Amino acid sequence: MQAWQVEDEPPPTSTRGRPLSPKGERTRRRLLDAAEEVFAELGYHEASIVKITEAAGCSQGTFYIYFEGKQQIFDELVADLNRRVRRAMSEGARQGRTRPESERLGFKGFFRFTAEHPALYRIIRQAEFASPGMLQRHYRTIADGYVGGLRAAMADGEIAQADPEVLAWALMGVGELIGMRWILWKDGPGAVPDQVFEEMYAFILRGLGAGAPGDGERAGGPGRGTEP
């Protein structure tokens, strides 16, 4: 089943454009992971290179081998999270035999990733002010990947005819807000409950004109629960 095409990360280089050794790649990865933690906890404006290097366990001098400053590591982090969440969605969606199955498994991949990386929400929202171009790139990249799969499903008669771009953005909105309410918010369970997921999925099927769960998929079918 057609899923998101996720490009490989460009070979990382130093700020001088030199290829990184395996050790250098690991250090750069450690800095990105630390930045994810610090930006999520403190926000862009309160975060600092000092805090990031402390969390990563390396010196400020080491930081500048890999990144020119706070803005660059923030932008790189947004791009990194974007690739990783698209990969999680794609790995789920491509297991589906039909578009409805791909939607189900793609959403499961998205919710699993966001449960493991709730910082995704906080960092993307910070990008609205810290890096508007990266914010738009994040959402447009996901939507562009969605459109192709929806268009193909329409051509195959699996879902109703509609504007695939409008559907893509609507589906993204559903996933983002369901995840925010049940994964991100402190009074939520930290995962999307089965009942919530099934109600969401039934809504999506109606919106796609693909029928309602119950044809062996909701009751006792392979998709029961939150894991494929």
Secondary structure, DSSP 8 states (H G I E B T S, - for coil): ------------B-TTS-B--HHHHHHHHHHHHHHHHHHHHH-TTT--HHHHHHHHT--HHHHHHH-SSHHHHHHHHHHHHHHHHHHHHHHHHTT-SSHHHHHHHHHHHHHHHHHH-THHHHHHHHHHHH-HHHHHHHHHHHHHHHHHHHHHHHHTTSS----HHHHHHHHHHHHHHHHIIIIISTTS-SS--HHHHHHHHHHHHHHHT---S-SSSSSSSTT-SS--
